[in-house]
Amino acid sequence: MRNRMKESGVEKARDQALKRLRDRYRNSFAWELRRARQMVLEVMCTEHLC
């Protein structure tokens, strides 16, 4: 069956899988840590500490 999928079907499946991964990541603790780090760096740069 994998060999019978059209290229557009493969692209659609890939895009859906990537969307699911992005959605899971954005709801994860790792995403929260990344956002917190970005906010700290922004504050440091506005105070000319970077």
C-alpha positions as CSV (number, residue, x, y, z in Angstrom):
1,M,0.0,0.0,0.0
2,R,2.9,2.4,0.7
3,N,4.0,2.1,-2.8
4,R,0.6,3.0,-4.2
5,M,0.2,6.4,-2.5
6,K,0.4,9.4,-4.8
7,E,3.0,12.1,-4.1
8,S,0.2,14.5,-3.0
9,G,-1.0,11.8,-0.5
10,V,2.4,11.4,0.9
11,E,2.8,15.2,1.3
12,K,-0.6,15.4,3.0
13,A,0.3,12.6,5.4
14,R,3.6,14.3,6.2
15,D,2.0,17.7,6.8
16,Q,-0.6,16.2,9.1
17,A,2.1,14.3,11.1
18,L,4.2,17.5,11.4
19,K,1.2,19.4,12.6
20,R,0.5,16.8,15.3
21,L,4.1,16.9,16.4
22,R,4.0,20.8,16.6
23,D,0.8,20.7,18.5
24,R,2.2,18.2,21.0
25,Y,5.4,20.2,21.4
26,R,3.5,23.4,22.0
27,N,1.6,21.8,24.9
28,S,4.8,20.4,26.4
29,F,7.0,21.5,29.3
30,A,9.9,21.8,26.8
31,W,7.9,24.5,25.0
32,E,7.3,26.4,28.2
33,L,11.0,26.3,29.1
34,R,11.9,27.6,25.7
35,R,9.4,30.5,25.9
36,A,10.7,31.4,29.4
37,R,14.3,31.4,28.2
38,Q,13.4,33.6,25.2
39,M,11.7,36.1,27.6
40,V,14.7,36.2,29.9
41,L,17.0,36.8,26.9
42,E,14.8,39.6,25.6
43,V,14.8,41.3,29.0
44,M,18.6,41.0,29.3
45,C,19.1,42.4,25.8
46,T,16.8,45.4,26.5
47,E,18.9,46.1,29.5
48,H,22.1,45.9,27.3
49,L,23.4,42.8,29.2
50,C,23.8,40.7,26.1
